[in-house]
């Protein structure tokens, strides 16, 4: 499922963006860098989760998957996917399933990420996930929660609670 895109060269300082390999970030700079005698312009994207700075060429940023945070309408579609009874990947054994889920996460599409999260949360309800599946589940959850919080102008905690309610996950108590 695709549909989220941006127009090349349309990001400005302070824009929140999504980088498929790294997640939600903010454009903190636009710089000219000389590479092999060629001046190239780069967006400097500060990733929220890690604080890492990712340099993305302004020319071709769309082909690399750099995009705007989804709209409220697209956020509603993500929640419809999470509530859906479909299963995106039925592959067995778990190693093939993990490979397919990894490919879906790499697309950067919030709709693909939502399918991964939905499938793995359902699977987790019925069996113990492998280490790789748990890692994919955590990655999908983190990516989606951060983007949905921005899209809906709310907190990550509130989005996480909404997802937990969909999958009837009981909140964990903080230990003092």
Secondary structure, DSSP 8 states (H G I E B T S, - for coil): -------TT---TT-EEEETTTEEEEEEEEEEEEETTEEEEEEEEEETTT--EEEEESTTTTTTT-EE---HHHHHHHHHHHH----S---SSHHHHHHHHHHHHHT--HHHHHHHHHHHHHHHHHS---HHHHHHHHHHHHHHHHHHHHHTTS-HHHHHHHHHHHTT--------
